[in-house]
Amino acid sequence: MEIIIADNAGFCFGVKRAVDMSTDELEKENDSIYSLGPLIHNKQAVEKLNGLGLKVANSIDDIKNGKVIIRSHGIPNNIYENIKNKNLDVIDCTCPYVKNIHKKANEYWKNGYKIIIIGDKEHPEVIGINGWCNNEGIIINNKEEAENLPNLKKACILSQTTNTLDKFNTLVDIVSNKVDELEIFNTICNATSLRQNSCKDIAKKVEAMIVIGGYHSSNTNKLVEISKKYCQNVYHIETIDDLSLETISGYETVGLTAGASTPDWIIKEVIDKMENINNDEMMKAIEDSMIYL
Ligand code: F3S
């Protein structure tokens, strides 16, 4: 079996930064350190951080004292106010690329532009961005929602960092016909497009694709979606335990990629196990050839 691993897979810059900053802090002291929501969309990585003492709070109201970790997705600006009012210390792990979107949303909103956000209205990153334009943004996530937009005088369009370029371009085309003065910012993160492009390149040439990452991770699910477009046999797994080695060993070429919140150690476990299939096959071939000698 040939295993082809995507050039760009696993932790992105922003997630690695958040995990490293949090780990450093927990190693200094591990009392009363809370992340506002699970730090990343990966159950196994979160469990590991919990083991170091990190507690997860769903709301600032649940924290009485100590330090609050803001995850890479970022938060609405009024939550910073709440944190300040409660005299809590902040470890701000908001990804700098997401901070840049907050800045744009705030600046253009203050200048009278309607903010249009392309993304999933339930996703914490989108909820965070909307907070920087006073929760007055219009959130669209498909053609129908773009077509239903009212005509606007001036608007600024921003994207959730994990969107595909195809979707962004399609929705921008529709919105362009409805707004007199439109400022367009492609705020899709480079890390996302690099992962999506290498996923596409590999999916085109393999018999099966394995995508490793949280079942609820938006960027991992997008890699699954892209893989399915180009490859018939796609397996989305969280860890090696979810993979049927028997099924996989039936393919001659297998591609492997991982979402931006998948830690290296989980990817390594999968690769090690798959390489063992190769070794086992080799051993079996040697044994078979010995029988025929
Ligand atoms: Fe940041 Fe991009 Fe990752 S926005 S959190 S580096 S996917």
Residues whose N, C-alpha, C, O or C-beta is under 5 A from the ligand:
A	BS01	F3S	C12 F13 G14 V15 S72 C95 Y97 V98 T161 C189 A191 T192 A260
